[in-house]
């Protein structure tokens, strides 16, 4: 069977699109750990008398465990069916999130729960699905990856207001229980039914092409992309975790703050779809530079935003920019290094992602606890993202249709 042609990929009934949407459902539930954290931060702090830095550390632990697990997971995904990874991960994710309803006043309990959640979430994150999508798409790979990653944006739009509404109705313990059950009731059946690699002899040959793990890790382009991921996700996670607290500190109601998180996620969704369209058509590094400048500008604006409208605009810029970045990095990895060790290399890149993701919220929490303001740290993060954008300008060209 010949490798699919671009016109096949463009057909609405092409099976790869069903796989992409099913994968997006998995990413949607993986985002639950990240995007509900800001809504739960204040209730946990109030009930257990924990500082914001102490609570934020749980987020960092989850992110670091996810990052450390990513490369071994990628190694497995380069060798087994993705269904054997994503289905058990969704089961553990749902059970672990529901178990937060039994949280005790011991910080160790919170940290242990997020360690488990971090390991489970990486098993149903874009790392788990990106290789699968790459087997289904060549000419439309950027858009295919974008659709998968939009699951996280949809989660960011829907999970925070749902969590806030559940907290108002059944308390934060009941909210954690019902959200965990939703993973088991919806995510697991969808993954079982639809998630799989493309069954094709030609595709098997193509999956063996590309760089080895050693060659990838020895490449300058790989480490440049890793640095970009550290700076970008440091800003994104710092803003996501503390946006609700930042806005409510400035007089915004909790309900409006939750809406701001959803708007940020909506901007990330738009950024991912727009980016997915363009990276199939122009050199992806050019797109990445524009996205990073937008997100840096958003962080700078948020640092001193004194109105709800400016705060939402700033969050939109950060969401759009970093959301699009999430598309570009796996796309570039697949173009530079092929599919031979793609999941393993993406897993190593995700470790960089985890370092930034774990550091950002803690730095912002410490900044607030130290000086009572998020302004200085946001300015510093904005500068770091701009510096990473300069690195992107040095990325080499890759071979292929999209390089034009």
Secondary structure, DSSP 8 states (H G I E B T S, - for coil): -----HHHHHSTT-HHHHHHHHHHHHHHHHTHHHHTHHHHHHHHHHHHT--HHHHHHHHHHHHHHHHHHHHHHHHHHTTS-THHHHHHHHHHHHHHHHHGGG--S-HHHHHHHHHHHHHHHHTTSHHHHHHHHHHH-STTHHHHHHHHHHHHHHHHHHHHHHHHHHHHHHHHHHHHHHHHHHIIIIIHHHHHHH------HHHHHHHT-B--HHHHHT-HHHHHHHHHHHHHHHHHHHHHHHHHHHHHHTT--HHHHHHHHHHHHHHHHHHHHHHHHHHTTS-HHHHHHHHHHHHHHHHHHHHT--SHHHHHHHHHHHHHHHHHHHHHHHHHHHHHHBSTTHHHHHHHHHHHHHHHHHHHHHHHHHHHHHHS-SHHHHHHHHHHHHHHHHHHTT-----SGGG-
